[in-house]
């Protein structure tokens, strides 16, 4: 069976016992017991983007994933502790060689159009994802999948070309998200704007640059859920507009607010803040194929010239924590901080620039939001003090993503929200097999044999300690010998909600699970 399930049940039992004891104590003290969820009502959510599509084979950004969650579900999900747990799947067994996964499916589930969710539906989805003609963003993560077949109506076997310990986490992401095969068979493009899944809400309408609306699925497989009648998403890329809409009562929840807004809301008794641990990080990504950033001395000079602690205190209002690797705080498998990560040292930065011996100049791309613009300008000034001249180029989020995957950049302020397993934060971004593929998540053309070997070890073994050592050594080697990114902060997508919003479960990935939400 999948490793960690026994340990997870033990933790769940201890937590349940603690919660039960806490409830008894609260009652004895005369404290109010939490009310039963109230049914009905509409919840409005302010998000940072109005994406182009919500088809799993096309989605990748945090906002695209959040917009998909009420309609689509995956074979596995991520729990509050950051573990991949069965969802539309009910269980999983793994062969001794780690190359065959048998997945038992939940029975009695139907897609919103009435299509049965069964083994044939899962196989059809996996075939669609694996088909190169469909150009799934996640195609490279399916490289090890050699075959997927239905053993019976409710059992699927996935055969791998090499072991991949992260497969359950992968199936909690885009490759494991289930779309009605009837819908994508009839209209393979249309499901991107008229999604059909198994989720707690059904799609109603999508008015571009205005609203994305879903309503309660009366046939949802979890009895009694969801509690809300309707959820309305409003995509507003301008951060200030999104925050004003929340303050004026136009939205009940705001996602990905600015640091300034988080700091301001901490003292507002009308709202509640939730802080997911986060799986990812953000920083200055380098294109290692482009001079002068193809030189390690220049990349390290850029890192040494960044006073990250000052930026976190001032522009970040004390909210963010410093990052040292591709692995965010929510990933417990990697030792942090990374040993010998370049610290702020202006003298060292100047010395490295002088050692390079040529002018150091490059362009920095960034998402054109007020926060990012201020950060880019501050970094530009810090680098200038080290003799590094940087031109700033703003883009909207969609264009920035396109530029990164096609390597049309020299340096870029960029973030990856991360995934629960370190393999998914590193292998596709840093292994040399993806360094010359286009498009690719290996944005800068990274990859050396030593880091390749560490990534392969982390993928192929299941022993948690061996994996911890592999990824910890990998993070140290990145910082000392490769420096593909000058890291800034750990990603934590803070959730700000009105007090009337109840049922929020904080999951490290930052996504709001809407089936549990209700309004007082």
C-alpha positions as CSV (number, residue, x, y, z in Angstrom):
1,X,0.0,0.0,0.0
2,X,1.0,3.6,-0.4
3,X,3.6,4.5,2.2
4,X,2.5,7.0,4.9
5,X,-1.2,5.9,5.1
6,X,-0.8,4.2,8.4
7,X,1.2,7.1,9.8
8,X,-1.5,9.5,8.4
9,X,-4.3,7.5,10.1
10,X,-2.4,7.7,13.4
11,X,-2.0,11.4,13.1
12,X,-5.6,11.8,12.2
13,X,-6.7,9.8,15.2
14,X,-4.5,11.9,17.6
15,X,-5.9,15.1,16.1
16,X,-9.5,13.8,16.3
17,X,-9.0,12.9,20.0
18,X,-7.5,16.4,20.7
19,X,-10.3,18.1,19.0
20,X,-12.9,16.1,20.9
21,X,-11.2,17.0,24.2
22,X,-11.0,20.6,23.2
23,X,-14.7,20.6,22.5
24,X,-15.5,19.2,25.9
25,X,-13.4,21.8,27.6
26,X,-15.0,24.6,25.6
27,X,-18.4,23.4,26.5
28,X,-17.5,23.1,30.2
29,X,-16.2,26.7,30.1
30,X,-19.4,27.9,28.6
31,X,-17.8,28.7,25.2
32,X,-20.0,28.7,22.1
33,X,-19.8,25.5,20.0
34,X,-19.4,26.0,16.3
35,X,-22.8,26.2,14.6
36,X,-24.0,23.7,12.0
37,X,-23.3,24.8,8.4
38,X,-26.1,26.9,7.0
39,X,-27.4,26.1,3.6
40,X,-27.9,28.5,0.7
41,X,-26.6,31.8,-0.4
42,X,-24.0,33.1,-2.9
43,X,-20.3,33.6,-2.2
44,X,-18.3,36.0,-4.4
45,X,-14.5,35.4,-4.7
46,X,-12.1,38.0,-6.0
47,X,-9.2,36.4,-8.0
48,X,-6.1,37.8,-9.7
49,X,-6.8,36.9,-13.3
50,X,-9.6,36.1,-15.8
51,X,-7.9,33.1,-17.4
52,X,-8.2,32.1,-21.0
53,X,-9.4,28.5,-20.2
54,X,-10.1,26.1,-17.4
55,X,-9.3,22.9,-19.2
56,X,-6.8,20.9,-17.1
57,X,-4.6,20.2,-20.0
58,X,-4.2,24.0,-20.5
59,X,-4.2,25.3,-16.9
60,X,-1.1,25.9,-14.8
61,X,-1.3,29.1,-12.9
62,X,-2.7,29.4,-9.4
63,X,-5.8,31.4,-10.6
64,X,-6.6,28.9,-13.3
65,X,-6.4,26.0,-10.8
66,X,-8.6,27.9,-8.3
67,X,-11.2,28.6,-11.0
68,X,-11.3,24.9,-11.8
69,X,-11.7,23.5,-8.3
70,X,-15.5,23.9,-7.9
71,X,-16.2,22.1,-11.2
72,X,-13.4,19.6,-11.6
73,X,-12.0,17.0,-9.2
74,X,-8.8,14.9,-9.3
75,X,-8.0,11.3,-8.4
76,X,-6.1,12.5,-5.4
77,X,-6.2,15.7,-3.4
78,X,-3.8,17.4,-1.0
79,X,-4.8,17.4,2.7
80,X,-4.2,20.0,5.4
81,X,-0.8,18.4,6.2
82,X,0.4,18.5,2.6
83,X,-0.1,14.8,1.8
84,X,-1.6,13.4,-1.4
85,X,-4.7,11.5,-0.3
86,X,-7.3,9.5,-2.4
87,X,-10.2,11.6,-3.6
88,X,-12.0,10.3,-6.7
89,X,-9.7,7.3,-6.1
90,X,-10.4,5.3,-3.0
91,X,-7.1,3.5,-2.6
92,X,-3.8,2.6,-4.3
93,X,-1.4,-0.3,-4.4
94,X,2.1,-0.3,-5.7
95,X,4.2,-3.1,-7.1
96,X,7.5,-4.0,-5.5
97,X,9.5,-2.5,-8.4
98,X,7.5,0.7,-8.2
99,X,6.4,0.6,-11.8
100,X,2.8,-0.5,-11.5
101,X,0.1,1.5,-9.6
102,X,-3.3,0.0,-9.2
103,X,-6.0,2.6,-8.4
104,X,-9.3,1.7,-6.9
105,X,-12.0,4.2,-7.9
106,X,-14.9,5.6,-6.0
107,X,-18.2,4.2,-7.1
108,X,-21.5,5.9,-7.8
109,X,-20.0,9.1,-9.1
110,X,-21.2,10.8,-12.2
111,X,-20.0,13.8,-14.3
112,X,-22.4,16.8,-14.5
113,X,-23.6,15.6,-17.9
114,X,-24.6,12.2,-16.5
115,X,-21.5,10.3,-17.8
116,X,-20.4,7.7,-15.4
117,X,-17.1,8.2,-13.6
118,X,-15.4,4.8,-14.1
119,X,-12.2,3.2,-15.2
120,X,-12.9,3.9,-18.8
121,X,-13.4,7.6,-18.1
122,X,-10.1,7.7,-16.2
123,X,-8.2,5.9,-19.0
124,X,-9.8,8.3,-21.6
125,X,-8.6,11.3,-19.5
126,X,-5.1,9.9,-19.2
127,X,-4.9,9.2,-22.9
128,X,-6.0,12.7,-23.7
129,X,-3.4,14.2,-21.3
130,X,-0.6,12.0,-22.7
131,X,-1.4,12.7,-26.4
132,X,1.3,15.1,-27.6
133,X,-1.1,16.5,-30.2
134,X,-3.1,18.0,-27.3
135,X,0.0,19.9,-26.0
136,X,-0.9,19.5,-22.3
137,X,1.2,21.9,-20.2
138,X,1.7,18.8,-18.0
139,X,2.9,16.6,-20.8
140,X,6.5,16.4,-19.6
141,X,5.3,15.2,-16.1
142,X,3.6,12.2,-17.8
143,X,6.9,11.1,-19.5
144,X,7.2,8.0,-17.2
145,X,3.7,6.8,-17.9
146,X,4.0,4.0,-20.4
147,X,0.4,2.7,-20.2
148,X,-2.9,3.2,-18.5
149,X,-5.6,0.5,-18.7
150,X,-8.9,-0.5,-17.1
151,X,-8.7,-3.8,-15.2
152,X,-12.4,-3.7,-14.4
153,X,-15.1,-1.1,-14.1
154,X,-13.5,0.5,-11.0
155,X,-9.8,-0.4,-11.2
156,X,-7.2,1.3,-13.3
157,X,-3.6,0.2,-13.6
158,X,-0.9,2.8,-14.5
159,X,2.4,1.3,-15.8
160,X,5.6,3.4,-15.6
161,X,8.8,3.1,-17.5
162,X,10.7,3.9,-14.3
163,X,9.6,4.3,-10.7
164,X,8.2,7.6,-9.7
165,X,7.4,8.0,-6.0
166,X,5.5,11.3,-6.7
167,X,2.8,9.7,-8.8
168,X,0.0,10.1,-6.2
169,X,0.9,13.8,-6.0
170,X,1.0,14.1,-9.7
171,X,-2.5,12.7,-9.9
172,X,-3.6,15.4,-7.5
173,X,-2.6,17.9,-10.1
174,X,-3.6,18.4,-13.8
175,X,-2.9,14.9,-15.0
176,X,-5.3,13.5,-12.4
177,X,-8.1,16.0,-13.0
178,X,-11.1,14.3,-14.5
179,X,-13.1,15.8,-17.3
180,X,-16.3,14.2,-18.8
181,X,-15.0,12.1,-21.7
182,X,-18.4,12.7,-23.4
183,X,-17.8,16.5,-23.2
184,X,-14.3,16.6,-24.5
185,X,-15.1,13.9,-27.1
186,X,-18.0,16.1,-28.4
187,X,-16.2,19.4,-28.1
188,X,-12.5,19.1,-27.2
189,X,-12.0,22.9,-27.3
190,X,-15.3,23.9,-25.7
191,X,-14.6,22.2,-22.4
192,X,-12.0,24.9,-21.8
193,X,-14.8,27.5,-21.4
194,X,-17.7,25.2,-20.5
195,X,-16.2,22.8,-18.0
196,X,-17.9,19.5,-17.2
197,X,-16.5,17.7,-14.1
198,X,-17.7,15.7,-11.1
199,X,-17.2,18.6,-8.6
200,X,-19.5,20.1,-6.0
201,X,-20.6,22.9,-8.4
202,X,-21.8,22.9,-12.0
203,X,-20.8,25.5,-14.5
204,X,-23.4,28.2,-15.3
205,X,-21.8,31.0,-17.3
206,X,-18.6,32.8,-18.0
207,X,-18.8,36.5,-18.9
208,X,-15.4,37.6,-19.9
209,X,-13.8,40.2,-17.6
210,X,-16.9,40.1,-15.4
211,X,-17.8,36.8,-13.7
212,X,-17.4,33.1,-13.7
213,X,-20.5,31.5,-12.1
214,X,-21.1,28.0,-10.8
215,X,-24.1,26.6,-8.9
216,X,-24.7,23.8,-6.5
217,X,-24.5,20.2,-7.9
218,X,-27.5,18.4,-6.4
219,X,-26.1,15.0,-7.3
220,X,-22.7,15.5,-5.7
221,X,-21.2,12.3,-4.3
222,X,-20.5,13.8,-0.8
223,X,-23.9,13.7,0.9
224,X,-25.1,17.1,2.0
225,X,-22.4,19.1,0.2
226,X,-21.9,21.7,-1.0
227,X,-23.7,24.1,1.4
228,X,-23.7,27.2,-0.9
229,X,-26.2,27.6,-3.7
230,X,-23.8,29.6,-6.0
231,X,-20.3,30.8,-6.2
232,X,-19.2,33.8,-8.4
233,X,-15.6,34.4,-9.3
234,X,-14.5,37.9,-10.3
235,X,-11.2,38.1,-12.1
236,X,-9.4,41.4,-11.5
237,X,-5.7,41.6,-12.4
238,X,-5.3,45.0,-10.9
239,X,-4.6,44.4,-7.2
240,X,-5.9,47.7,-6.0
241,X,-9.2,47.1,-7.8
242,X,-9.5,43.7,-6.3
243,X,-8.9,45.0,-2.8
244,X,-11.3,47.9,-3.2
245,X,-14.0,45.5,-4.4
246,X,-13.5,43.4,-1.2
247,X,-13.6,46.4,1.1
248,X,-16.8,47.7,-0.6
249,X,-18.6,44.4,-0.1
250,X,-18.6,43.3,-3.7
251,X,-16.7,40.2,-2.8
252,X,-16.6,37.9,0.3
253,X,-13.1,36.5,-0.2
254,X,-10.0,37.9,-1.8
255,X,-7.1,35.7,-3.0
256,X,-3.5,36.7,-3.6
257,X,-3.8,40.2,-2.0
258,X,-0.9,42.6,-1.8
259,X,1.5,42.5,1.2
260,X,0.3,46.0,2.2
261,X,-3.3,44.8,2.2
262,X,-2.5,41.8,4.4
263,X,-0.7,44.0,6.9
264,X,-3.7,46.4,6.9
265,X,-6.3,43.6,7.4
266,X,-4.5,42.0,10.3
267,X,-6.0,44.7,12.6
268,X,-9.5,44.7,11.0
269,X,-12.0,42.8,13.2
270,X,-14.4,42.4,10.3
271,X,-12.2,39.9,8.4
272,X,-10.2,36.8,9.0
273,X,-6.9,35.8,7.5
274,X,-5.6,32.4,6.6
275,X,-2.0,31.6,5.9
276,X,-1.3,28.5,3.9
277,X,2.3,27.2,4.4
278,X,2.9,27.2,0.6
279,X,4.8,24.7,-1.5
280,X,6.6,27.1,-3.9
281,X,8.9,30.1,-4.0
282,X,9.5,33.2,-6.1
283,X,12.6,35.0,-7.2
284,X,14.6,36.2,-10.2
285,X,14.8,33.5,-12.8
286,X,17.9,33.5,-15.1
287,X,18.2,32.4,-18.7
288,X,21.4,30.5,-18.6
289,X,21.7,30.6,-22.4
290,X,21.8,34.4,-22.5
291,X,24.9,36.5,-21.7
292,X,25.9,37.9,-19.3
293,X,23.7,35.6,-17.1
294,X,25.3,32.5,-18.6
295,X,28.2,33.2,-16.2
296,X,27.9,31.9,-12.6
297,X,29.8,34.9,-11.3
298,X,27.2,37.3,-12.7
299,X,24.3,35.3,-11.3
300,X,25.9,35.2,-7.9
301,X,26.6,38.9,-8.0
302,X,22.9,39.5,-8.7
303,X,22.0,37.4,-5.6
304,X,24.6,39.0,-3.3
305,X,23.4,42.5,-4.3
306,X,19.8,41.7,-3.2
307,X,19.0,42.8,0.4
308,X,16.2,40.4,0.8
309,X,15.6,41.1,4.5
310,X,15.2,44.8,3.8
311,X,12.8,44.1,1.0
312,X,10.7,41.8,3.2
313,X,10.5,44.3,6.0
314,X,9.6,47.3,3.8
315,X,7.9,46.3,0.6
316,X,6.7,43.1,2.2
317,X,5.5,44.7,5.4
318,X,7.0,41.9,7.3
319,X,4.7,39.3,5.7
320,X,7.0,37.1,3.5
321,X,9.7,34.7,4.7
322,X,12.9,34.2,2.8
323,X,13.3,31.4,0.3
324,X,16.5,29.4,-0.4
325,X,15.5,26.8,-2.9
326,X,12.6,25.6,-5.1
327,X,11.0,24.1,-2.0
328,X,8.5,26.1,0.0
329,X,7.8,26.0,3.7
330,X,5.0,23.5,3.2
331,X,7.4,20.8,2.0
332,X,8.8,19.1,5.1
333,X,11.1,16.8,3.1
334,X,13.8,19.4,2.5
335,X,16.1,20.9,5.1
336,X,15.9,24.7,5.2
337,X,17.6,27.1,5.1
338,X,20.1,25.9,2.5
339,X,23.7,25.9,3.6
340,X,25.9,28.6,2.1
341,X,23.1,30.3,0.2
342,X,24.4,33.7,-1.0
343,X,23.7,36.4,1.5
344,X,23.4,40.1,1.0
345,X,27.0,41.3,0.5
346,X,27.4,44.4,-1.7
347,X,31.2,44.2,-1.6
348,X,31.2,40.6,-2.8
349,X,28.7,41.5,-5.6
350,X,31.0,44.3,-6.8
351,X,34.0,42.0,-6.7
352,X,32.3,39.4,-8.8
353,X,31.3,42.0,-11.4
354,X,34.8,43.2,-11.5
355,X,36.1,39.6,-11.9
356,X,33.7,39.1,-14.8
357,X,35.5,42.0,-16.5
358,X,32.8,43.1,-18.9
359,X,29.7,45.3,-18.6
360,X,26.8,43.6,-16.8
361,X,23.4,44.5,-18.3
362,X,20.2,42.6,-18.9
363,X,16.4,43.1,-19.0
364,X,14.1,42.0,-16.2
365,X,10.5,40.9,-17.0
366,X,7.8,41.1,-14.4
367,X,4.0,40.8,-13.9
368,X,2.7,44.4,-14.1
369,X,1.1,44.7,-10.7
370,X,1.8,47.5,-8.2
371,X,3.7,45.1,-5.9
372,X,5.8,43.6,-8.6
373,X,6.5,47.0,-10.1
374,X,7.7,48.3,-6.8
375,X,9.8,45.2,-6.2
376,X,11.4,45.4,-9.7
377,X,12.3,49.0,-9.2
378,X,13.8,48.4,-5.8
379,X,15.9,45.5,-7.2
380,X,17.0,47.7,-10.1
381,X,18.4,50.2,-7.6
382,X,20.1,47.6,-5.5
383,X,21.8,46.0,-8.5
384,X,22.9,49.5,-9.8
385,X,24.9,49.9,-6.6
386,X,26.9,46.7,-7.6
387,X,27.5,48.0,-11.1
388,X,24.7,45.9,-12.7
389,X,22.5,47.8,-15.1
390,X,19.0,46.4,-15.5
391,X,16.1,47.5,-17.8
392,X,12.6,46.7,-16.6
393,X,9.9,45.3,-18.9
394,X,6.3,44.8,-17.6
395,X,3.9,42.2,-19.0
396,X,0.5,40.9,-18.1
397,X,0.4,37.5,-16.4
398,X,-0.6,35.5,-19.4
399,X,2.1,36.9,-21.6
400,X,4.7,36.5,-18.9
401,X,3.9,32.8,-18.6
402,X,4.2,32.4,-22.4
403,X,7.6,34.1,-22.4
404,X,8.9,31.9,-19.7
405,X,7.9,28.6,-21.2
406,X,9.3,29.6,-24.6
407,X,12.5,31.1,-23.1
408,X,11.8,34.6,-24.4
409,X,13.5,36.3,-21.4
410,X,16.9,37.2,-20.0
411,X,15.7,37.5,-16.4
412,X,12.3,37.4,-14.9
413,X,10.5,38.0,-11.6
414,X,8.5,34.8,-11.4
415,X,6.8,32.5,-9.0
416,X,5.9,28.9,-9.0
417,X,3.2,28.0,-6.5
418,X,4.7,24.6,-6.1
419,X,3.4,21.1,-5.4
420,X,3.3,18.9,-2.4
421,X,6.1,16.5,-3.5
422,X,9.6,18.0,-4.1
423,X,10.0,16.0,-7.3
424,X,7.3,18.1,-8.9
425,X,9.1,21.3,-7.9
426,X,12.5,20.3,-9.2
427,X,12.6,17.5,-11.8
428,X,10.8,19.2,-14.7
429,X,12.4,22.6,-13.9
430,X,16.0,21.5,-13.5
431,X,16.7,18.2,-15.1
432,X,18.8,18.4,-18.2
433,X,16.5,16.2,-20.3
434,X,14.1,19.2,-20.4
435,X,16.9,21.8,-21.0
436,X,16.5,21.9,-24.7
437,X,12.8,21.1,-25.0
438,X,10.5,24.0,-26.1
439,X,8.1,24.8,-24.6
440,X,9.4,23.6,-21.3
441,X,9.3,24.3,-17.5
442,X,13.1,24.2,-17.5
443,X,12.9,27.9,-18.3
444,X,16.6,28.7,-18.2
445,X,18.1,25.6,-19.8
446,X,19.5,24.3,-16.5
447,X,21.0,20.9,-15.9
448,X,24.3,19.3,-14.9
449,X,25.0,15.6,-14.4
450,X,25.4,15.9,-10.6
451,X,22.0,17.5,-10.0
452,X,20.4,15.1,-12.6
453,X,21.6,12.2,-10.5
454,X,20.1,13.6,-7.3
455,X,16.8,14.3,-9.0
456,X,16.7,10.8,-10.4
457,X,17.4,9.3,-6.9
458,X,14.6,11.4,-5.3
459,X,12.2,10.2,-8.0
460,X,13.0,6.5,-7.9
461,X,13.1,5.7,-4.2
462,X,10.3,5.7,-1.7
463,X,12.4,5.9,1.5
464,X,11.6,9.3,3.0
465,X,15.1,9.7,4.5
466,X,16.9,8.9,1.3
467,X,14.6,11.3,-0.6
468,X,15.2,14.0,2.0
469,X,19.0,13.7,1.6
470,X,18.7,13.8,-2.2
471,X,16.6,16.9,-2.3
472,X,18.6,18.7,0.5
473,X,21.8,18.0,-1.4
474,X,20.2,19.1,-4.6
475,X,19.1,22.5,-3.0
476,X,22.6,23.0,-1.7
477,X,24.2,22.3,-5.1
478,X,21.8,24.7,-6.8
479,X,22.8,27.5,-4.5
480,X,26.6,26.9,-4.7
481,X,27.3,25.5,-8.2
482,X,24.4,26.5,-10.5
483,X,22.4,29.5,-9.1
484,X,19.6,29.3,-11.7
485,X,17.4,31.6,-9.6
486,X,18.1,34.3,-7.1
487,X,15.4,33.5,-4.6
488,X,13.3,36.0,-2.8
489,X,10.4,34.7,-0.8
490,X,8.4,31.5,0.0
491,X,5.0,31.6,-1.7
492,X,2.1,31.8,0.7
493,X,-1.2,32.7,-1.0
494,X,-2.9,34.4,1.9
495,X,-6.7,34.1,2.0
496,X,-8.7,37.1,3.3
497,X,-12.3,36.5,4.0
498,X,-15.3,38.3,5.7
499,X,-16.2,37.0,9.1
500,X,-19.4,35.6,7.8
501,X,-17.5,33.1,5.6
502,X,-17.2,29.7,7.5
503,X,-15.7,26.3,6.7
504,X,-12.3,27.4,5.3
505,X,-9.8,24.6,5.5
506,X,-6.2,25.8,5.2
507,X,-4.3,23.6,2.8
508,X,-0.6,24.3,2.0
509,X,-1.3,24.8,-1.7
510,X,-3.5,27.8,-0.9
511,X,-6.5,26.7,-3.0
512,X,-9.9,27.2,-1.3
513,X,-12.0,24.0,-1.2
514,X,-15.5,25.4,-1.8
515,X,-17.6,22.4,-1.0
516,X,-17.1,23.0,2.7
517,X,-17.8,26.8,2.7
518,X,-21.0,28.4,4.1
519,X,-22.2,31.8,5.2
520,X,-23.5,32.7,8.6
